[in-house]
Amino acid sequence: MDSSNTEIIACHGWAMTSSFWNPLIEYFDEDYRFKKSDRGYFSDPNSPEFSEKNGKLKVLLTHSLGLHWCSDDLVNSADHLVIMGGFLNYQPFENSKQNRSKLMLREMLSQFVETPKKVLEEFYRKASQPAGSYPKVPESLNHELLLEDLNLFLEDQFPRQRFFDVPQITILHGTDDHVVSRHQAREMYHELRYYSQYFELKQSGHLFPFTNPGACYEIIKSVLSSRTEVDV
C-alpha cells in the first residue's frame, strides 16, 4: 500500500495527551496523514475523523484506555486497528489477583481526590518502567474527567462486540508492562485471533509507544506495508 494513501488516527491512554504520540510520529514520513485525538485530560478535547475519500487505508491506532474511549464511528470506519498496551478486560480473571487489583485501584482513586499530581507522577513512573525517564505531570488538569475515567478500570465493563467487525487488528504489548499484564493482552488476542495478529516488545513497559517508538514503528510499518489494497 502506497503510504500516501494511509490515514492514521491515534487515541492515547489514561492520563496522557495527544503529544504522547510525538516520538512515534517522527518515524513516519510526511506521506502518512497522522491525526491525533485528545481526550481532554489536560487541554481541550480533539476528535478528528477519517476522510470520506475512498482508496485510503484508514488506520486506528490506540493505546490502553484509548481503545475504549475512541468513538464507534472511528472503529466502524477503520480498515486496520492497532491496539497497543490494550485490553478487553482490565481485571485479572483469578479472584485473588482481581481482589488485589481492585483494592489498589480503590486506593488510587481515593488518593487521586486529594493529591492528583502525586498519583499521576507515580503512575507515569510505573507505566514507563523499565525505561528510566517518564512524562512530566502537566500543570493544569481536568480532575473530574481523569477521576471518571480511572473509575472505568474498576468497573471493567468495556464493550467488545464493536471490534469484531474490524477487518484487521494488530496487537502490540510490552513484555514488562506493569499496568496491563501481557496475560490480559494474550487473552484479548485469543478472543480476537480470527481477526488479529500479536507482537510482544521485549524489555518494554506500558508506555512503550513513547519510550520505545522505533520498535513500534518497525512493526507498524511492516504490518501496514503488507496491505496491498483497501476494500471500498
N, C-alpha and C positions, 0 to 999 in steps of 0.2 A: 504494500500500500504506500503510495506517494505520501510523504509526511505533510505536504502542503494541503492534503485532504483530510488531515486529522485534527479534530477539535476535542480539547480536553477541559473538563470542568472538575475542579478539585474541592472537596469538602473536608475541613480539618476536624480534629477530635476535640474532646472536652478541654476547656481552659487554654485553647490555642487561638491563634488569629490566622488570617489568610497569609500572613508573612511566613507562617510555618513552612510553606511550600517553596519559598525563595531559593534555598540551596539546591533543591531538586530542579527547579525551573532553569537554573543556569546551565544545566547539562543539555537541555533541549535546544535545538537550533530554532531560528526565528520562523521557520516554516510551520511549526506546530502552533496552533492557536490555543493558548492556555488562558483559561478564565478561573479566577479564584473566588469561591463563595466565602462568606464570613457570617458566622452565627450571630455575632454581635456581643460577645462577652466583654470586649474592651473598646469597641468603637461601634459605629453604625453598621447594621447588618447589610449584607450584599447577597443578592440571589440571582446570578446570571443564568441564562437559559441557552440551550443549544440553538443554533441557527436552523432555519427552515430549509436550507439548501440540501437537496438530495445529492448523494455521492460522497458526502463527507463521513468519515469514520467518527462516530460520536463515542467518546470515552469518558466514563465517570470514574474519577479517582477519589477514594475515600480513605480516611484514617480513623480508626477506633470508632467513637460515637458518631462521627460524620456519616457512617454507613446508615445510621438510623434517623438523623435529623435532616438528611437530604430529602428533597420532595419526591413524591410519587411520579411527578412529571419527568424529573431527571432520570429516575430509574427506568421508567417506561420508554423513554426516548433513547437510552443508551444501547449501543451495539456491543460494548465491552465494558464490564465493571471490574475495576481493580480494587481489591479490598486489602488494606494494609493495617496490620495490627488490629484487625477487626474480630467480631464475634456475632453469633446469633443469640447465644445465651451468655450473659456475663458471669452468672454464678456457677460454681462447680456443681457437678451432679451429686458427688458424695456429700452426705448430710454433714459430716464432721467438718469438711472443708468449706461447705456452704455456710454453716453457722459461724465459722471464724471469719469468713469474708464479709458477712452481713454485720457482724459485730464491729469490724474495722471500718466499714462504711458508715455505720451509725456514729461512731466516734469522730470520723472525719466530718460528717455533716454537722455534728454538734460544735466542733471546733471552728468550722468554717463560719458559723454565725457570728462568733466573737473575733476571730483572728483569721480572716480570709487570706491575707497575703502570706502569712506564715504557712498556712495549709497549702497554698499554691506553690510556694518555694519548695516545700518538702515533696510535693507531687512531681514537680519538674525534675528534682534531683533523682527521685526513684525511677521516673519514666525514662530518664536519659541513660541510666546505667546500662552497660558498663562504660559508656563514654564519660570522660572526666568533666565536660562542660555541659551546661544546660541553660535554657532561655531565662531571661530576666522577667520578673513579675512586673507587668505594666502598672503605671501609677493609678489610672482610673479603671474601674471595673463595674460591670453590671451584676451586682451581688445577687439580685433576685433570680436572674436567668441562670447564673452559674450554680446556684443552690438548687434550683428547679431541675436542671439537667443532671446534676450529681445524684439527685434522688432517683433518677431513671435507672441507674445502675443497681440500686437497692430493690426497686420494684421488678426489674428484669422482665418486663412484658413487651418485648420488642417484636413487631410483626415480621414475619419472614416470607410469607407467601408471595410478596411482590418481587422477590428476587428470582423466583423460579422461571420467569418468562424472559429473563435477560439472555440473549443468545450466547454470550461467552463471559466467563468470570475467571479472573486470575487472583489468587490469594497469596499475599506475601506476609511473612511473620518472622519476628526476631527470635532466635533460639534462647536468648537471655531476657525475654520480656517479663518484667516483674509486676506488670499491671494487668495484662491479659495473658493468661497462660497459653503456651503453644498447644496444650492439650485441648483447650477450647477452640483454637484455630483448626486443629485437626478434626475435631468433631464437626465443625462447620463445613470443612472440606468433604467429609464423608456424607453429609446431608446434601451437599450441592455437587457431588462428584460427577454427575452426568452432565453438568454444565461447566465445571471448573477444572483448573489446574493449580497445583500448590507448590510454593517455594519457601524454604526457610533460609534466612540470612544468619550466618554464623557470627557469634560474638556481637550481636545486635540487640538492643533493648526496644522498649515500646516506641520511642521517638525516632526510630531508625530512618524514616524519610528525611528527617532533619539532621541527624548525626552521621548518617551513612548514605548520603544521597547518590554517590557514584554507583554503588552496588544496586540500588533501586533502579537507577536509570538503565543500567545494562540489562536487567531483567525485563523492564517495561518496554524498552526499545526492541528487544528480541521478540517479545510476545506480539507487539503491535506490527512489526515488520513482517510477521508471518501471515498477517491478514492480506489477502490478495484482492478481496472485493467486499463490498458492503451491500447487504440486502436492502433494496429500496422499493 
